């Protein structure tokens, strides 16, 4: 795990994809199940400079991690017009939970980003929960603008949901990017006791 070798060519490129992904490929989440690798990734469409782009989540599969086939039904997670996820359904993080799969992702409506979840029995067909599971916070909170970019792990029976929390920057902030203060926050599937942190 300390030495890595880069392949000479990309394994997936936007130009070979459908119009929904030709503007660029972003974060992926890799899952192995029954000898097949599932790479979930978000991508954006190609737009003119003055247009807002759309990000959605797709899937490619491989048996050898080098040769990949995009899913026929891509994008698997699509934006929902006039909703909290009208512009982005992005940054998938997939975990197995009992007899089903859970995909954590973030939705963005052009103003706020919030965390969502979709469930699947087969890694191919996903049903999104209608409402965010982690909403942006109230004014002044660390995540008043965005609660997004999930990374979820299970440890000792508890799910730890790490995410990027963003609020408008203030004088003296040390982690400022595009006018926002950004930090890592965590939500847990159940309250932690004093001995757990």
C-alpha positions in Angstrom: 0.0 0.0 0.0 3.0 2.3 0.1 4.2 2.0 -3.5 1.8 2.9 -6.4 2.2 2.6 -10.2 0.3 4.9 -12.5 -1.2 3.4 -15.6 0.0 5.1 -18.8 -3.6 6.0 -19.9 -6.8 7.0 -18.1 -9.3 4.2 -17.5 -12.3 6.4 -18.2 -12.4 9.7 -20.1 -15.3 12.2 -20.5 -15.0 12.4 -24.2 -16.0 8.7 -24.6 -19.1 9.1 -22.4 -22.6 10.4 -23.1 -23.4 14.1 -23.1 -24.3 14.1 -19.4 -20.6 13.4 -18.5 -18.6 15.1 -21.3 -17.8 18.2 -19.2 -15.6 16.3 -16.7 -15.4 13.3 -14.4 -15.0 13.7 -10.7 -15.0 11.7 -7.4 -15.4 8.0 -7.6 -16.3 5.2 -5.1 -15.0 1.7 -5.8 -16.9 -1.4 -4.5 -16.1 -5.1 -5.2 -18.9 -7.5 -5.1 -19.0 -11.1 -6.3 -15.8 -10.7 -8.3 -16.9 -7.6 -10.2 -15.7 -4.0 -9.5 -18.3 -1.2 -9.4 -17.0 2.3 -9.9 -19.6 5.0 -9.1 -18.5 8.4 -10.2 -20.0 11.9 -10.7 -19.6 13.8 -13.8 -20.8 17.1 -15.3 -22.3 18.0 -18.7 -20.5 20.4 -21.1 -21.9 23.9 -20.9 -21.2 27.4 -22.2 -19.3 29.8 -19.9 -22.5 31.6 -18.8 -24.5 28.4 -18.2 -24.8 26.4 -14.9 -23.7 22.8 -15.3 -25.4 19.7 -14.0 -23.6 16.9 -12.1 -25.0 13.4 -11.9 -23.8 10.0 -10.7 -23.0 7.1 -13.0 -21.5 3.6 -12.9 -18.8 1.7 -14.7 -17.9 -2.0 -14.1 -14.8 -4.0 -14.5 -13.4 -7.5 -13.8 -9.8 -6.4 -13.9 -9.7 -2.7 -12.7 -8.2 -1.7 -16.1 -11.0 -2.2 -18.7 -14.3 -0.6 -17.8 -17.8 -0.6 -19.2 -20.2 2.2 -18.5 -23.7 1.2 -17.3 -26.4 1.3 -20.0 -28.8 3.2 -17.6 -26.4 6.0 -16.8 -26.7 8.3 -15.0 -27.9 6.1 -12.2 -28.7 9.0 -9.9 -30.2 12.0 -11.7 -31.0 15.5 -10.6 -34.6 16.2 -9.7 -36.0 19.5 -11.1 -37.2 22.1 -8.6 -35.8 20.2 -5.6 -32.9 20.3 -3.1 -30.9 18.3 -5.7 -31.9 20.2 -8.9 -28.2 20.8 -10.0 -26.0 18.1 -8.4 -26.4 14.5 -7.2 -22.7 14.0 -6.6 -19.8 12.4 -4.7 -21.1 8.9 -4.2 -20.0 6.9 -1.2 -21.4 3.3 -1.2 -21.6 0.8 1.7 -23.2 -2.5 2.2 -25.8 -2.5 5.0 -27.3 -5.9 5.8 -28.9 -7.2 2.6 -28.9 -3.9 0.7 -26.5 -1.2 -0.5 -26.6 2.4 0.7 -25.2 5.3 -1.5 -24.6 8.5 0.4 -24.3 11.5 -1.9 -24.9 15.3 -1.9 -27.5 17.3 -3.7 -27.2 20.9 -4.6 -29.8 23.4 -5.8 -27.6 26.3 -6.7 -27.6 27.7 -3.2 -27.2 25.0 -0.6 -25.7 21.5 -0.6 -27.1 18.7 1.5 -26.5 15.0 2.0 -28.8 12.4 0.6 -29.1 8.6 0.5 -30.2 6.1 -2.1 -30.8 2.3 -1.5 -30.3 -0.6 -3.9 -30.6 -4.4 -3.8 -28.3 -5.0 -6.8 -25.9 -2.0 -7.2 -27.6 -1.1 -10.5 -31.1 0.2 -9.5 -31.3 2.9 -6.9 -34.1 4.5 -5.0 -33.4 7.9 -3.6 -34.9 9.0 -0.2 -36.9 12.1 -1.0 -35.5 14.4 1.7 -31.9 15.2 2.8 -30.5 13.1 5.6 -28.1 15.8 6.6 -29.4 19.3 6.0 -27.4 22.5 5.8 -27.2 24.2 9.2 -28.8 27.4 10.4 -27.2 30.8 9.7 -23.9 31.1 11.6 -23.2 27.3 11.8 -20.2 25.6 10.2 -22.5 24.1 7.5 -24.8 27.0 6.9 -24.1 26.9 3.2 -23.0 23.3 2.4 -23.1 19.9 4.1 -21.6 17.9 1.3 -18.9 15.5 -0.1 -19.7 12.4 2.1 -17.3 9.8 3.3 -19.0 7.2 5.5 -17.4 4.4 7.5 -18.7 1.8 10.0 -16.8 1.4 13.3 -17.9 -0.8 16.2 -21.5 -0.7 15.0 -21.7 3.1 14.5 -21.8 4.9 11.1 -19.5 7.9 11.0 -20.6 10.3 8.3 -17.8 12.7 7.5 -18.6 15.7 5.3 -17.3 19.0 4.2 -19.0 21.8 6.1 -19.0 25.3 4.6 -20.2 28.7 5.7 -19.4 32.2 4.5 -15.9 33.3 5.4 -15.2 35.7 8.2 -12.2 37.8 9.0 -9.5 35.6 10.6 -10.6 32.4 9.0 -7.7 30.1 8.1 -9.3 27.7 5.6 -10.9 30.0 3.0 -11.8 28.9 -0.5 -14.0 31.0 -2.9 -15.3 33.1 -0.1 -16.2 30.2 2.1 -14.8 28.7 5.3 -14.4 24.9 4.9 -13.8 22.3 7.5 -14.5 18.6 8.1 -17.6 17.7 10.2 -19.0 14.4 11.3 -22.5 13.1 12.0 -23.0 9.7 13.7 -25.8 7.1 13.4 -26.3 7.3 17.1 -25.1 9.6 19.9 -21.5 9.1 21.2 -20.7 8.7 24.9 -17.9 10.6 26.5 -15.6 7.6 26.3 -16.0 7.4 22.5 -14.4 10.8 21.8 
